[in-house]
């Protein structure tokens, strides 16, 4: 909707990770360097942690695009809320191996045979585990046991673990000592700073075909950063809503006022009442209305309504050009007679 209004080829702020929109902030570049270093070593565990929406999955997708398929066979596990018995089945399924009605022993034998076949073909097996913070200690131990598969010269499987910050606590626990000894590199992906946040927004817009419309002033970027804390997914969510509002209200420039308006809308949408308070009194409704009115002046609300009315009128004019309204109106008059 807003993409065509602003002359963009695609929506620039989709939540789905897309390596075409990868932005190399200082933190993302360092994390990518650790991943590439791990690949060059061909052994052990690489651990990347970061807050929700920090860009860990996008980082991994970008790495996958660089992998040489004739040298590395990569598989990914996303659903990690599993017990240890299901872990091997998920690994087998990720590599395309049969896993149903298979016991632990047969799964281990099948995986080892598969990894050895990869080695004989000159390939290395790479397992990427996303959302690693959900792994139980027993599940982590199952993954560590897979790293025991090796030839006389090298291991047959390498594993990347991506998770939220709490996964670092799991690694530091007493029963994770053997795994820690096999971690060759670890990096925490932090949020972007204000200049990087601005560059990130402009990068995604430029990738989508942006020609400067809409424009953002300095305060708009600062407000976006203050609300999102430099987390890419939060930036995408806010900017997507901002451009949608701009399209509906025919805006071609954004200041902190418009950004704050969208932030208020988002906060109100997620400010849901508790089940015990689901039946509210008239006094509660009145106070809620007063709070809503205080978020924007009446003059601003009238301006918004006027612009929305113009948009509706424009749409009706367009529909009249497409649909045979005149014929429909005549038939309606005849029916009334």
Secondary structure, DSSP 8 states (H G I E B T S, - for coil): -HHHHTT-SS-TT-SS--GGG----HHHHHHHHHHHHHHHHT-SEEEEEE-TTSSHHHHHHHHHHHS-TTTEEEEEE------HHHHHHHHHHHTT---TT--HHHHHHHHHHHHHHHHHTT-EEEEEESSGGG--HHHHHHHHHHTT-B-SSSBSEEEEEEE-THHHHHHHSGGGHHHHTTEEEEEEE----HHHHHHHHHHHHHHTT--S-SEE-HHHHHHHHHHHTT-HHHHHHHHHHHHHHHHHTT-SEE-HHHHHHHHHHHHHHT----GGGSS--HHHHHHHHHHHHHTS-HHHHHHHHHHHHHHHHHHHHHHHHHS-HHHHHHHHHHHH-
